[in-house]
Amino acid sequence: MKTVKTDIKIKDVFFRDEKVFFSLEDGREIGAPLEWYPRLYKASKEELLDFSISPGGYGVHWNKVDEDLSAYGMLTHDQKNNTQSL
């Protein structure tokens, strides 16, 4: 059974240079190219800005494009195989 790391807390989401970034509560910023996430890559600016951070801070949901990302998932994403690596 896979467990989700919940000690990585997302504080904010922002976009720059065709990438999505998470600002974490511990001061780090992590990011990935939007092209790794086709729904986000195809979304309009309005759709990208319509997101909510989960109450626990572990993930983000984009309402209009029905996409979910977690900080842990972003850190472990394997673009070559389009999977998460542990």
Backbone as JSON, one array per atom type, in Angstrom:
{
  "sequence": "MKTVKTDIKIKDVFFRDEKVFFSLEDGREIGAPLEWYPRLYKASKEELLDFSISPGGYGVHWNKVDEDLSAYGMLTHDQKNNTQSL",
  "N": [[0.83, -1.16, 0.0], [0.56, 2.2, -0.85], [1.73, 5.12, 0.72], [0.99, 8.54, 1.4], [3.08, 11.31, 1.62], [2.65, 13.58, 4.13], [3.91, 15.62, 5.34], [4.85, 17.59, 3.77], [3.81, 20.65, 3.01], [1.7, 22.65, 1.07], [1.67, 26.06, 0.44], [1.09, 28.06, -1.43], [0.29, 28.55, -4.93], [1.75, 29.12, -8.07], [2.45, 30.39, -11.39], [4.89, 30.38, -13.96], [6.81, 31.01, -16.82], [5.73, 28.85, -18.41], [5.49, 26.87, -16.49], [4.37, 25.19, -13.5], [4.33, 26.04, -10.11], [4.81, 25.27, -6.66], [4.69, 26.91, -3.62], [6.09, 26.1, -0.64], [5.33, 25.5, 2.85], [7.66, 25.37, 4.34], [9.38, 27.09, 3.13], [10.57, 26.34, 0.76], [10.43, 26.2, -2.87], [8.9, 24.39, -5.38], [8.72, 23.05, -8.68], [7.34, 22.26, -11.95], [7.28, 21.53, -15.47], [4.41, 22.65, -17.26], [3.63, 21.07, -19.39], [3.95, 18.48, -18.56], [1.62, 17.86, -17.38], [-1.07, 17.4, -19.0], [-3.8, 18.35, -18.88], [-3.58, 20.71, -17.43], [-1.79, 22.06, -19.03], [-3.25, 22.58, -21.34], [-5.15, 24.26, -20.36], [-6.88, 27.41, -19.87], [-5.77, 30.69, -18.78], [-7.56, 31.65, -16.89], [-8.74, 29.23, -16.04], [-6.5, 27.98, -14.92], [-6.08, 29.57, -12.71], [-8.17, 28.98, -11.09], [-8.15, 27.3, -8.57], [-7.9, 25.19, -5.65], [-6.33, 24.73, -2.54], [-5.8, 21.85, -0.67], [-7.28, 21.3, 2.58], [-5.37, 20.21, 4.38], [-3.04, 20.92, 3.15], [-1.6, 19.3, 1.44], [-2.2, 18.89, -1.25], [-3.43, 20.12, -4.48], [-6.32, 21.18, -6.15], [-7.72, 21.69, -9.31], [-10.52, 23.21, -10.27], [-12.06, 23.69, -12.71], [-10.77, 22.17, -14.65], [-10.59, 19.71, -13.59], [-8.3, 18.52, -12.28], [-5.78, 17.17, -10.19], [-3.01, 17.68, -8.12], [-0.24, 16.79, -6.07], [2.24, 17.9, -3.73], [4.13, 15.98, -3.05], [3.7, 14.18, -5.15], [4.52, 15.75, -7.31], [7.22, 15.94, -6.77], [8.04, 13.32, -7.13], [7.43, 12.59, -9.69], [7.87, 10.87, -12.72], [8.66, 11.8, -15.7], [9.49, 10.59, -18.08], [8.33, 8.02, -18.09], [5.81, 8.74, -17.46], [4.85, 8.35, -14.84], [4.79, 7.95, -11.26], [7.69, 7.85, -9.31], [9.24, 6.06, -6.66]],
  "CA": [[0.0, 0.0, 0.0], [1.33, 3.43, -0.98], [1.33, 6.18, 1.63], [1.27, 9.89, 0.92], [3.81, 12.15, 2.56], [1.81, 14.71, 4.5], [4.71, 16.63, 6.01], [5.13, 18.61, 2.77], [2.6, 21.45, 2.98], [1.64, 23.68, 0.05], [1.16, 27.35, 0.92], [0.61, 28.84, -2.55], [0.52, 28.03, -6.28], [1.95, 30.18, -9.05], [2.86, 29.95, -12.72], [5.91, 31.22, -14.59], [7.58, 30.36, -17.9], [5.13, 27.56, -18.8], [5.67, 25.9, -15.41], [3.56, 25.35, -12.3], [5.16, 26.01, -8.91], [4.21, 25.26, -5.33], [5.44, 27.47, -2.5], [5.84, 25.22, 0.52], [5.37, 26.18, 4.14], [9.02, 25.4, 4.88], [10.16, 28.07, 2.4], [11.0, 25.83, -0.55], [9.55, 26.27, -4.03], [9.13, 23.29, -6.3], [7.96, 23.29, -9.9], [7.45, 21.32, -13.06], [6.7, 22.05, -16.71], [2.98, 22.39, -17.44], [3.43, 20.01, -20.38], [3.88, 17.19, -17.87], [0.23, 17.7, -16.93], [-1.8, 17.85, -20.19], [-5.0, 19.14, -18.58], [-3.16, 22.06, -17.05], [-1.11, 22.65, -20.19], [-4.29, 23.02, -22.27], [-6.09, 25.15, -19.66], [-6.75, 28.86, -20.02], [-5.26, 31.37, -17.59], [-8.67, 31.66, -15.92], [-8.87, 27.89, -15.49], [-5.33, 27.71, -14.08], [-6.18, 30.33, -11.46], [-9.32, 28.48, -10.33], [-7.67, 26.12, -7.84], [-8.0, 25.23, -4.19], [-5.34, 23.92, -1.82], [-6.5, 20.99, 0.29], [-7.17, 21.8, 3.96], [-4.12, 19.75, 5.0], [-1.91, 21.5, 2.44], [-0.82, 18.3, 0.71], [-2.53, 18.83, -2.66], [-4.13, 21.21, -5.15], [-7.36, 20.75, -7.1], [-8.17, 22.69, -10.27], [-11.94, 22.94, -10.4], [-12.6, 23.68, -14.07], [-10.11, 21.16, -15.5], [-10.64, 18.46, -12.83], [-6.93, 18.01, -12.13], [-5.26, 17.17, -8.83], [-1.58, 17.45, -7.95], [0.27, 16.91, -4.71], [3.66, 18.26, -3.69], [4.86, 14.72, -3.08], [3.58, 13.67, -6.5], [5.37, 16.55, -8.19], [8.62, 15.6, -6.47], [8.35, 11.95, -7.51], [6.93, 12.34, -11.05], [8.83, 10.4, -13.71], [8.09, 12.22, -16.97], [9.82, 9.63, -19.15], [7.34, 6.94, -18.06], [4.56, 9.34, -17.02], [4.47, 7.68, -13.61], [5.49, 8.43, -10.07], [8.72, 6.95, -8.83], [9.38, 6.14, -5.2]],
  "C": [[0.89, 1.24, 0.0], [0.82, 4.46, 0.03], [1.75, 7.52, 1.06], [1.99, 10.66, 2.0], [2.95, 13.36, 2.87], [2.6, 15.8, 5.22], [5.13, 17.74, 5.05], [3.84, 19.4, 2.56], [2.7, 22.58, 1.95], [1.0, 24.93, 0.63], [0.52, 28.15, -0.21], [0.97, 28.15, -3.86], [0.75, 29.23, -7.19], [2.5, 29.59, -10.33], [3.87, 30.93, -13.27], [6.6, 30.39, -15.67], [7.06, 28.97, -18.25], [5.35, 26.46, -17.76], [4.69, 26.21, -14.28], [4.5, 25.18, -11.1], [4.29, 25.94, -7.66], [5.18, 25.94, -4.38], [5.08, 26.62, -1.3], [5.98, 26.0, 1.82], [6.77, 26.27, 4.72], [9.95, 26.34, 4.11], [10.65, 27.62, 1.04], [9.97, 26.16, -1.62], [9.92, 25.11, -4.94], [8.27, 23.54, -7.54], [8.21, 22.22, -10.94], [6.84, 21.96, -14.31], [5.21, 21.7, -16.8], [2.74, 21.25, -18.42], [3.43, 18.62, -19.76], [2.46, 16.85, -17.46], [-0.69, 18.24, -18.02], [-3.04, 18.68, -19.9], [-4.63, 20.57, -18.2], [-2.52, 22.78, -18.24], [-2.11, 23.24, -21.18], [-5.24, 24.05, -21.65], [-5.83, 26.62, -19.96], [-6.18, 29.44, -18.73], [-6.33, 31.39, -16.49], [-8.83, 30.3, -15.26], [-7.7, 27.55, -14.57], [-5.45, 28.41, -12.72], [-7.36, 29.9, -10.6], [-8.93, 27.17, -9.64], [-7.96, 26.28, -6.35], [-6.95, 24.29, -3.61], [-6.1, 23.13, -0.77], [-6.31, 21.53, 1.71], [-5.88, 21.39, 4.67], [-2.88, 20.28, 4.32], [-1.13, 20.53, 1.58], [-1.09, 18.3, -0.8], [-3.28, 20.05, -3.15], [-5.13, 20.6, -6.12], [-7.73, 21.93, -7.99], [-9.6, 22.34, -10.64], [-12.41, 22.77, -11.84], [-11.96, 22.63, -14.98], [-10.05, 19.79, -14.82], [-9.28, 17.78, -12.76], [-6.52, 18.14, -10.67], [-3.77, 16.89, -8.86], [-1.24, 17.55, -6.48], [1.74, 17.32, -4.79], [4.5, 17.0, -3.78], [4.85, 14.13, -4.49], [4.46, 14.43, -7.48], [6.83, 16.18, -7.99], [9.0, 14.21, -6.99], [7.91, 11.61, -8.94], [8.08, 11.94, -11.98], [8.25, 10.7, -15.09], [8.34, 11.21, -18.09], [8.76, 8.51, -19.23], [5.95, 7.42, -17.68], [3.98, 8.62, -15.81], [5.15, 8.39, -12.45], [6.49, 7.38, -9.65], [8.86, 7.11, -7.33], [10.82, 6.19, -4.82]]
}
